[in-house]
Amino acid sequence: MRLTDKFGRAITDLRISVTDRCNYKCVYCRTGNEGAIYAELPLSEYLRLARIFVEMGVEKIRITGGEPLLRPHLADFVRELAQLRIVHGEHVGKPVDTAITTNGHLLAEMAEPLKQAGLGRVTVSMDAVDPAKFARITRVPNGFDNVLAGIRAAKRAGLEPVKVNCVLLRGFNEDQIIPFGKFARDEGVVLRFIEFMPLEEDRVWNPEIVVTLDEILERMKAFRPLVEIPNGHSETARRYRFDDGVGEIGIIAPVSHPFCGHCSRVRLTSDGKIRTCLFSLFDHDLAGLMHRGKNDDELAAYIRGVIQKKEARHHIGEPDFVPPSRSMVHIGG
């Protein structure tokens, strides 16, 4: 039986955070504290849980953090994940789609080993193409060159399409929209703008900081006209190409244009808790059951029960909105 929630949404995408540590201190995410807050499981335990999810219908696995490239032996973990096969009823098909989201700081050295291990794709977080603005946002003085080198190394390794994620914050980097459009065309990457969500540790979010989808489109049209591309049923981004066919951008707009009705995602935190939504107020302790000796069938039954509790939607901007119990860095994107 496919893993489906009570609203009929098939759960096909699993995000696994392998650490909540990060070597960056981005202003929209972290307070600047060092080190992990939550535990990290052995990679073998994430693999066991991933295998159960795949047997229940998960088709895509994205490794996240924190910064996942900080975990030793990550290529070995990817190699094991890449052996998993998508299950459709009695039929076992093609390999699971494996990807990583990273800040790119360590990617230049790791892109080729990860590709050889079986990684399919990579997404790099990069919030400015101007080095000074990049340093202001990340609070890392010399990171820009590392990230740019990582993006180019990922392209050379064949981890394509390489996606670049930019979180836009008014007063910080909204003037980077057109430069990012040029960057996407020049570097041959797929650009994703993301509306700022209330997931930061400092809890400073307010609607005025959000640069919305409509504003992004209006600003980019001053550079070149955009043509919308049809997207998949559960895709989070609205996709566009430039009018001459060179370069793609997407906009992930959970604040101004929510897409909860088609959500296919579930998250596993670094300490083995299921998160049914980024904005959930609850953790579901899957690793705790595993450590108490539950077998795979019992863990699968627990997963099915948790998925039935998956929220219909988030409530960002509504009077009764309550921030999630963890910030993004401690959930895993």
FIFI-740870 format. One record per residue (C-alpha): x, y, z; residue in three letters. Coordinates in steps of 0.05 Angstrom, whole numbers, padded with zeros to 5 digits. Layout:
REM residues N
{c1: X c2: Y c3: Z residu: ALA}
...
END
This chain:
REM residues 333
{c1: 00000 c2: 00000 c3: 00000 residu: MET}
{c1: 00027 c2: 00069 c3: -00020 residu: ARG}
{c1: 00043 c2: 00118 c3: 00035 residu: LEU}
{c1: -00015 c2: 00167 c3: 00032 residu: THR}
{c1: -00042 c2: 00218 c3: 00081 residu: ASP}
{c1: -00114 c2: 00229 c3: 00101 residu: LYS}
{c1: -00121 c2: 00283 c3: 00047 residu: PHE}
{c1: -00102 c2: 00234 c3: -00007 residu: GLY}
{c1: -00032 c2: 00263 c3: -00018 residu: ARG}
{c1: 00019 c2: 00210 c3: -00037 residu: ALA}
{c1: 00084 c2: 00217 c3: 00003 residu: ILE}
{c1: 00140 c2: 00206 c3: -00047 residu: THR}
{c1: 00195 c2: 00253 c3: -00022 residu: ASP}
{c1: 00237 c2: 00243 c3: 00040 residu: LEU}
{c1: 00285 c2: 00296 c3: 00067 residu: ARG}
{c1: 00338 c2: 00268 c3: 00114 residu: ILE}
{c1: 00378 c2: 00316 c3: 00156 residu: SER}
{c1: 00444 c2: 00284 c3: 00175 residu: VAL}
{c1: 00466 c2: 00342 c3: 00221 residu: THR}
{c1: 00441 c2: 00408 c3: 00248 residu: ASP}
{c1: 00512 c2: 00435 c3: 00249 residu: ARG}
{c1: 00530 c2: 00488 c3: 00198 residu: CYS}
{c1: 00593 c2: 00526 c3: 00180 residu: ASN}
{c1: 00553 c2: 00586 c3: 00158 residu: TYR}
{c1: 00512 c2: 00635 c3: 00201 residu: LYS}
{c1: 00462 c2: 00663 c3: 00152 residu: CYS}
{c1: 00421 c2: 00720 c3: 00180 residu: VAL}
{c1: 00354 c2: 00690 c3: 00159 residu: TYR}
{c1: 00370 c2: 00623 c3: 00193 residu: CYS}
{c1: 00418 c2: 00623 c3: 00252 residu: ARG}
{c1: 00435 c2: 00664 c3: 00313 residu: THR}
{c1: 00508 c2: 00649 c3: 00302 residu: GLY}
{c1: 00514 c2: 00594 c3: 00354 residu: ASN}
{c1: 00566 c2: 00540 c3: 00340 residu: GLU}
{c1: 00556 c2: 00465 c3: 00343 residu: GLY}
{c1: 00498 c2: 00417 c3: 00342 residu: ALA}
{c1: 00437 c2: 00423 c3: 00387 residu: ILE}
{c1: 00406 c2: 00356 c3: 00368 residu: TYR}
{c1: 00438 c2: 00288 c3: 00363 residu: ALA}
{c1: 00465 c2: 00257 c3: 00299 residu: GLU}
{c1: 00447 c2: 00185 c3: 00285 residu: LEU}
{c1: 00498 c2: 00136 c3: 00255 residu: PRO}
{c1: 00491 c2: 00139 c3: 00180 residu: LEU}
{c1: 00473 c2: 00065 c3: 00181 residu: SER}
{c1: 00409 c2: 00083 c3: 00220 residu: GLU}
{c1: 00388 c2: 00136 c3: 00171 residu: TYR}
{c1: 00398 c2: 00083 c3: 00117 residu: LEU}
{c1: 00354 c2: 00033 c3: 00152 residu: ARG}
{c1: 00298 c2: 00084 c3: 00160 residu: LEU}
{c1: 00306 c2: 00107 c3: 00088 residu: ALA}
{c1: 00299 c2: 00036 c3: 00064 residu: ARG}
{c1: 00233 c2: 00029 c3: 00101 residu: ILE}
{c1: 00207 c2: 00093 c3: 00071 residu: PHE}
{c1: 00227 c2: 00071 c3: 00001 residu: VAL}
{c1: 00191 c2: 00004 c3: 00011 residu: GLU}
{c1: 00129 c2: 00046 c3: 00027 residu: MET}
{c1: 00132 c2: 00087 c3: -00038 residu: GLY}
{c1: 00184 c2: 00142 c3: -00028 residu: VAL}
{c1: 00218 c2: 00156 c3: -00095 residu: GLU}
{c1: 00263 c2: 00216 c3: -00079 residu: LYS}
{c1: 00312 c2: 00225 c3: -00021 residu: ILE}
{c1: 00345 c2: 00292 c3: -00008 residu: ARG}
{c1: 00402 c2: 00296 c3: 00042 residu: ILE}
{c1: 00401 c2: 00360 c3: 00081 residu: THR}
{c1: 00425 c2: 00394 c3: 00145 residu: GLY}
{c1: 00451 c2: 00439 c3: 00175 residu: GLY}
{c1: 00507 c2: 00430 c3: 00126 residu: GLU}
{c1: 00508 c2: 00356 c3: 00105 residu: PRO}
{c1: 00578 c2: 00358 c3: 00076 residu: LEU}
{c1: 00604 c2: 00365 c3: 00147 residu: LEU}
{c1: 00587 c2: 00292 c3: 00161 residu: ARG}
{c1: 00645 c2: 00245 c3: 00151 residu: PRO}
{c1: 00635 c2: 00186 c3: 00103 residu: HIS}
{c1: 00578 c2: 00220 c3: 00068 residu: LEU}
{c1: 00598 c2: 00191 c3: 00000 residu: ALA}
{c1: 00592 c2: 00121 c3: 00030 residu: ASP}
{c1: 00522 c2: 00138 c3: 00054 residu: PHE}
{c1: 00503 c2: 00164 c3: -00015 residu: VAL}
{c1: 00530 c2: 00100 c3: -00046 residu: ARG}
{c1: 00484 c2: 00058 c3: -00002 residu: GLU}
{c1: 00423 c2: 00103 c3: -00016 residu: LEU}
{c1: 00437 c2: 00098 c3: -00090 residu: ALA}
{c1: 00427 c2: 00022 c3: -00086 residu: GLN}
{c1: 00355 c2: 00030 c3: -00063 residu: LEU}
{c1: 00302 c2: 00017 c3: -00116 residu: ARG}
{c1: 00234 c2: 00049 c3: -00124 residu: ILE}
{c1: 00177 c2: 00001 c3: -00107 residu: VAL}
{c1: 00111 c2: 00000 c3: -00144 residu: HIS}
{c1: 00067 c2: -00055 c3: -00116 residu: GLY}
{c1: 00104 c2: -00120 c3: -00131 residu: GLU}
{c1: 00150 c2: -00086 c3: -00181 residu: HIS}
{c1: 00219 c2: -00060 c3: -00163 residu: VAL}
{c1: 00242 c2: -00008 c3: -00212 residu: GLY}
{c1: 00294 c2: 00045 c3: -00223 residu: LYS}
{c1: 00341 c2: 00074 c3: -00169 residu: PRO}
{c1: 00315 c2: 00124 c3: -00119 residu: VAL}
{c1: 00328 c2: 00196 c3: -00140 residu: ASP}
{c1: 00383 c2: 00221 c3: -00093 residu: THR}
{c1: 00401 c2: 00294 c3: -00083 residu: ALA}
{c1: 00436 c2: 00339 c3: -00033 residu: ILE}
{c1: 00423 c2: 00410 c3: -00010 residu: THR}
{c1: 00488 c2: 00444 c3: 00012 residu: THR}
{c1: 00516 c2: 00514 c3: 00023 residu: ASN}
{c1: 00570 c2: 00494 c3: -00026 residu: GLY}
{c1: 00629 c2: 00514 c3: 00017 residu: HIS}
{c1: 00660 c2: 00444 c3: 00015 residu: LEU}
{c1: 00630 c2: 00422 c3: -00051 residu: LEU}
{c1: 00690 c2: 00435 c3: -00097 residu: ALA}
{c1: 00728 c2: 00377 c3: -00065 residu: GLU}
{c1: 00668 c2: 00331 c3: -00056 residu: MET}
{c1: 00628 c2: 00339 c3: -00121 residu: ALA}
{c1: 00665 c2: 00285 c3: -00160 residu: GLU}
{c1: 00667 c2: 00233 c3: -00103 residu: PRO}
{c1: 00592 c2: 00244 c3: -00091 residu: LEU}
{c1: 00577 c2: 00235 c3: -00165 residu: LYS}
{c1: 00618 c2: 00172 c3: -00167 residu: GLN}
{c1: 00580 c2: 00147 c3: -00106 residu: ALA}
{c1: 00514 c2: 00154 c3: -00144 residu: GLY}
{c1: 00488 c2: 00223 c3: -00125 residu: LEU}
{c1: 00440 c2: 00248 c3: -00178 residu: GLY}
{c1: 00434 c2: 00323 c3: -00165 residu: ARG}
{c1: 00456 c2: 00380 c3: -00121 residu: VAL}
{c1: 00424 c2: 00444 c3: -00098 residu: THR}
{c1: 00469 c2: 00500 c3: -00072 residu: VAL}
{c1: 00445 c2: 00555 c3: -00026 residu: SER}
{c1: 00474 c2: 00622 c3: -00049 residu: MET}
{c1: 00440 c2: 00686 c3: -00030 residu: ASP}
{c1: 00479 c2: 00738 c3: -00068 residu: ALA}
{c1: 00524 c2: 00742 c3: -00129 residu: VAL}
{c1: 00558 c2: 00803 c3: -00100 residu: ASP}
{c1: 00614 c2: 00778 c3: -00053 residu: PRO}
{c1: 00604 c2: 00834 c3: -00003 residu: ALA}
{c1: 00529 c2: 00822 c3: 00003 residu: LYS}
{c1: 00543 c2: 00747 c3: 00006 residu: PHE}
{c1: 00589 c2: 00758 c3: 00066 residu: ALA}
{c1: 00538 c2: 00803 c3: 00100 residu: ARG}
{c1: 00484 c2: 00751 c3: 00095 residu: ILE}
{c1: 00525 c2: 00689 c3: 00111 residu: THR}
{c1: 00571 c2: 00723 c3: 00162 residu: ARG}
{c1: 00628 c2: 00684 c3: 00130 residu: VAL}
{c1: 00680 c2: 00733 c3: 00103 residu: PRO}
{c1: 00711 c2: 00691 c3: 00047 residu: ASN}
{c1: 00658 c2: 00641 c3: 00029 residu: GLY}
{c1: 00635 c2: 00667 c3: -00039 residu: PHE}
{c1: 00694 c2: 00640 c3: -00079 residu: ASP}
{c1: 00687 c2: 00572 c3: -00046 residu: ASN}
{c1: 00613 c2: 00568 c3: -00064 residu: VAL}
{c1: 00625 c2: 00590 c3: -00136 residu: LEU}
{c1: 00680 c2: 00538 c3: -00143 residu: ALA}
{c1: 00632 c2: 00486 c3: -00114 residu: GLY}
{c1: 00578 c2: 00503 c3: -00165 residu: ILE}
{c1: 00626 c2: 00497 c3: -00222 residu: ARG}
{c1: 00655 c2: 00432 c3: -00195 residu: ALA}
{c1: 00585 c2: 00403 c3: -00190 residu: ALA}
{c1: 00572 c2: 00420 c3: -00263 residu: LYS}
{c1: 00638 c2: 00389 c3: -00285 residu: ARG}
{c1: 00621 c2: 00326 c3: -00246 residu: ALA}
{c1: 00554 c2: 00320 c3: -00281 residu: GLY}
{c1: 00509 c2: 00333 c3: -00220 residu: LEU}
{c1: 00460 c2: 00368 c3: -00265 residu: GLU}
{c1: 00416 c2: 00405 c3: -00267 residu: PRO}
{c1: 00454 c2: 00444 c3: -00214 residu: VAL}
{c1: 00403 c2: 00486 c3: -00176 residu: LYS}
{c1: 00420 c2: 00549 c3: -00138 residu: VAL}
{c1: 00373 c2: 00571 c3: -00082 residu: ASN}
{c1: 00368 c2: 00644 c3: -00061 residu: CYS}
{c1: 00327 c2: 00666 c3: -00002 residu: VAL}
{c1: 00306 c2: 00738 c3: -00013 residu: LEU}
{c1: 00301 c2: 00787 c3: 00045 residu: LEU}
{c1: 00281 c2: 00859 c3: 00037 residu: ARG}
{c1: 00338 c2: 00904 c3: 00057 residu: GLY}
{c1: 00390 c2: 00851 c3: 00045 residu: PHE}
{c1: 00389 c2: 00823 c3: -00026 residu: ASN}
{c1: 00327 c2: 00841 c3: -00065 residu: GLU}
{c1: 00373 c2: 00881 c3: -00111 residu: ASP}
{c1: 00406 c2: 00815 c3: -00131 residu: GLN}
{c1: 00346 c2: 00790 c3: -00171 residu: ILE}
{c1: 00370 c2: 00813 c3: -00239 residu: ILE}
{c1: 00443 c2: 00797 c3: -00225 residu: PRO}
{c1: 00420 c2: 00726 c3: -00207 residu: PHE}
{c1: 00382 c2: 00722 c3: -00273 residu: GLY}
{c1: 00447 c2: 00738 c3: -00310 residu: LYS}
{c1: 00485 c2: 00689 c3: -00266 residu: PHE}
{c1: 00437 c2: 00633 c3: -00283 residu: ALA}
{c1: 00446 c2: 00646 c3: -00357 residu: ARG}
{c1: 00522 c2: 00654 c3: -00354 residu: ASP}
{c1: 00535 c2: 00594 c3: -00308 residu: GLU}
{c1: 00482 c2: 00547 c3: -00337 residu: GLY}
{c1: 00448 c2: 00534 c3: -00271 residu: VAL}
{c1: 00374 c2: 00531 c3: -00252 residu: VAL}
{c1: 00358 c2: 00588 c3: -00205 residu: LEU}
{c1: 00308 c2: 00583 c3: -00149 residu: ARG}
{c1: 00284 c2: 00644 c3: -00110 residu: PHE}
{c1: 00252 c2: 00627 c3: -00043 residu: ILE}
{c1: 00206 c2: 00672 c3: -00003 residu: GLU}
{c1: 00231 c2: 00683 c3: 00067 residu: PHE}
{c1: 00193 c2: 00639 c3: 00116 residu: MET}
{c1: 00186 c2: 00645 c3: 00193 residu: PRO}
{c1: 00237 c2: 00589 c3: 00207 residu: LEU}
{c1: 00296 c2: 00629 c3: 00233 residu: GLU}
{c1: 00325 c2: 00622 c3: 00303 residu: GLU}
{c1: 00319 c2: 00695 c3: 00320 residu: ASP}
{c1: 00244 c2: 00698 c3: 00305 residu: ARG}
{c1: 00248 c2: 00765 c3: 00270 residu: VAL}
{c1: 00203 c2: 00746 c3: 00211 residu: TRP}
{c1: 00149 c2: 00794 c3: 00189 residu: ASN}
{c1: 00111 c2: 00801 c3: 00124 residu: PRO}
{c1: 00147 c2: 00865 c3: 00104 residu: GLU}
{c1: 00213 c2: 00828 c3: 00097 residu: ILE}
{c1: 00184 c2: 00779 c3: 00046 residu: VAL}
{c1: 00199 c2: 00792 c3: -00027 residu: VAL}
{c1: 00140 c2: 00758 c3: -00061 residu: THR}
{c1: 00133 c2: 00719 c3: -00125 residu: LEU}
{c1: 00096 c2: 00775 c3: -00159 residu: ASP}
{c1: 00151 c2: 00825 c3: -00142 residu: GLU}
{c1: 00206 c2: 00778 c3: -00165 residu: ILE}
{c1: 00172 c2: 00768 c3: -00232 residu: LEU}
{c1: 00162 c2: 00843 c3: -00241 residu: GLU}
{c1: 00234 c2: 00859 c3: -00225 residu: ARG}
{c1: 00261 c2: 00803 c3: -00270 residu: MET}
{c1: 00218 c2: 00826 c3: -00329 residu: LYS}
{c1: 00258 c2: 00891 c3: -00329 residu: ALA}
{c1: 00317 c2: 00847 c3: -00350 residu: PHE}
{c1: 00283 c2: 00800 c3: -00399 residu: ARG}
{c1: 00212 c2: 00774 c3: -00409 residu: PRO}
{c1: 00195 c2: 00707 c3: -00376 residu: LEU}
{c1: 00154 c2: 00649 c3: -00402 residu: VAL}
{c1: 00121 c2: 00602 c3: -00352 residu: GLU}
{c1: 00137 c2: 00528 c3: -00357 residu: ILE}
{c1: 00086 c2: 00476 c3: -00336 residu: PRO}
{c1: 00109 c2: 00440 c3: -00273 residu: ASN}
{c1: 00095 c2: 00373 c3: -00240 residu: GLY}
{c1: 00036 c2: 00362 c3: -00194 residu: HIS}
{c1: 00076 c2: 00365 c3: -00129 residu: SER}
{c1: 00132 c2: 00412 c3: -00150 residu: GLU}
{c1: 00143 c2: 00469 c3: -00101 residu: THR}
{c1: 00170 c2: 00519 c3: -00152 residu: ALA}
{c1: 00134 c2: 00557 c3: -00205 residu: ARG}
{c1: 00182 c2: 00552 c3: -00264 residu: ARG}
{c1: 00199 c2: 00603 c3: -00318 residu: TYR}
{c1: 00246 c2: 00608 c3: -00377 residu: ARG}
{c1: 00273 c2: 00672 c3: -00408 residu: PHE}
{c1: 00241 c2: 00690 c3: -00474 residu: ASP}
{c1: 00302 c2: 00669 c3: -00514 residu: ASP}
{c1: 00303 c2: 00600 c3: -00482 residu: GLY}
{c1: 00369 c2: 00611 c3: -00445 residu: VAL}
{c1: 00364 c2: 00601 c3: -00370 residu: GLY}
{c1: 00311 c2: 00577 c3: -00322 residu: GLU}
{c1: 00287 c2: 00607 c3: -00257 residu: ILE}
{c1: 00237 c2: 00581 c3: -00207 residu: GLY}
{c1: 00202 c2: 00615 c3: -00150 residu: ILE}
{c1: 00183 c2: 00578 c3: -00087 residu: ILE}
{c1: 00128 c2: 00620 c3: -00056 residu: ALA}
{c1: 00100 c2: 00587 c3: 00007 residu: PRO}
{c1: 00080 c2: 00654 c3: 00036 residu: VAL}
{c1: 00044 c2: 00689 c3: -00022 residu: SER}
{c1: 00024 c2: 00627 c3: -00063 residu: HIS}
{c1: 00021 c2: 00566 c3: -00016 residu: PRO}
{c1: 00025 c2: 00497 c3: -00048 residu: PHE}
{c1: 00006 c2: 00454 c3: 00012 residu: CYS}
{c1: -00050 c2: 00419 c3: -00025 residu: GLY}
{c1: 00000 c2: 00381 c3: -00067 residu: HIS}
{c1: 00053 c2: 00369 c3: -00015 residu: CYS}
{c1: 00088 c2: 00302 c3: -00023 residu: SER}
{c1: 00143 c2: 00313 c3: 00030 residu: ARG}
{c1: 00161 c2: 00287 c3: 00097 residu: VAL}
{c1: 00224 c2: 00302 c3: 00137 residu: ARG}
{c1: 00270 c2: 00262 c3: 00182 residu: LEU}
{c1: 00311 c2: 00305 c3: 00230 residu: THR}
{c1: 00383 c2: 00291 c3: 00249 residu: SER}
{c1: 00359 c2: 00259 c3: 00315 residu: ASP}
{c1: 00309 c2: 00214 c3: 00278 residu: GLY}
{c1: 00244 c2: 00251 c3: 00288 residu: LYS}
{c1: 00191 c2: 00253 c3: 00233 residu: ILE}
{c1: 00167 c2: 00322 c3: 00215 residu: ARG}
{c1: 00104 c2: 00321 c3: 00173 residu: THR}
{c1: 00109 c2: 00395 c3: 00155 residu: CYS}
{c1: 00162 c2: 00449 c3: 00162 residu: LEU}
{c1: 00113 c2: 00486 c3: 00206 residu: PHE}
{c1: 00091 c2: 00427 c3: 00248 residu: SER}
{c1: 00088 c2: 00438 c3: 00323 residu: LEU}
{c1: 00104 c2: 00365 c3: 00337 residu: PHE}
{c1: 00161 c2: 00315 c3: 00330 residu: ASP}
{c1: 00148 c2: 00240 c3: 00321 residu: HIS}
{c1: 00204 c2: 00199 c3: 00351 residu: ASP}
{c1: 00218 c2: 00145 c3: 00299 residu: LEU}
{c1: 00290 c2: 00134 c3: 00321 residu: ALA}
{c1: 00266 c2: 00124 c3: 00393 residu: GLY}
{c1: 00224 c2: 00065 c3: 00371 residu: LEU}
{c1: 00282 c2: 00037 c3: 00331 residu: MET}
{c1: 00328 c2: 00042 c3: 00391 residu: HIS}
{c1: 00277 c2: 00006 c3: 00433 residu: ARG}
{c1: 00282 c2: -00054 c3: 00387 residu: GLY}
{c1: 00222 c2: -00047 c3: 00341 residu: LYS}
{c1: 00227 c2: -00086 c3: 00277 residu: ASN}
{c1: 00218 c2: -00057 c3: 00207 residu: ASP}
{c1: 00145 c2: -00076 c3: 00202 residu: ASP}
{c1: 00131 c2: -00041 c3: 00268 residu: GLU}
{c1: 00169 c2: 00021 c3: 00246 residu: LEU}
{c1: 00130 c2: 00022 c3: 00180 residu: ALA}
{c1: 00064 c2: 00018 c3: 00218 residu: ALA}
{c1: 00085 c2: 00076 c3: 00261 residu: TYR}
{c1: 00104 c2: 00117 c3: 00199 residu: ILE}
{c1: 00036 c2: 00104 c3: 00169 residu: ARG}
{c1: 00002 c2: 00129 c3: 00232 residu: GLY}
{c1: 00045 c2: 00192 c3: 00234 residu: VAL}
{c1: 00031 c2: 00207 c3: 00161 residu: ILE}
{c1: -00044 c2: 00207 c3: 00177 residu: GLN}
{c1: -00029 c2: 00266 c3: 00223 residu: LYS}
{c1: 00002 c2: 00307 c3: 00167 residu: LYS}
{c1: -00025 c2: 00378 c3: 00168 residu: GLU}
{c1: -00071 c2: 00403 c3: 00113 residu: ALA}
{c1: -00032 c2: 00468 c3: 00106 residu: ARG}
{c1: 00010 c2: 00519 c3: 00142 residu: HIS}
{c1: -00019 c2: 00582 c3: 00173 residu: HIS}
{c1: 00035 c2: 00634 c3: 00157 residu: ILE}
{c1: 00008 c2: 00705 c3: 00163 residu: GLY}
{c1: -00056 c2: 00684 c3: 00198 residu: GLU}
{c1: -00074 c2: 00711 c3: 00267 residu: PRO}
{c1: -00070 c2: 00642 c3: 00299 residu: ASP}
{c1: -00002 c2: 00625 c3: 00268 residu: PHE}
{c1: 00047 c2: 00593 c3: 00318 residu: VAL}
{c1: 00120 c2: 00586 c3: 00297 residu: PRO}
{c1: 00145 c2: 00515 c3: 00290 residu: PRO}
{c1: 00178 c2: 00481 c3: 00349 residu: SER}
{c1: 00245 c2: 00479 c3: 00312 residu: ARG}
{c1: 00279 c2: 00528 c3: 00265 residu: SER}
{c1: 00299 c2: 00508 c3: 00195 residu: MET}
{c1: 00371 c2: 00490 c3: 00211 residu: VAL}
{c1: 00345 c2: 00440 c3: 00264 residu: HIS}
{c1: 00292 c2: 00410 c3: 00218 residu: ILE}
{c1: 00329 c2: 00401 c3: 00153 residu: GLY}
{c1: 00306 c2: 00433 c3: 00089 residu: GLY}
END
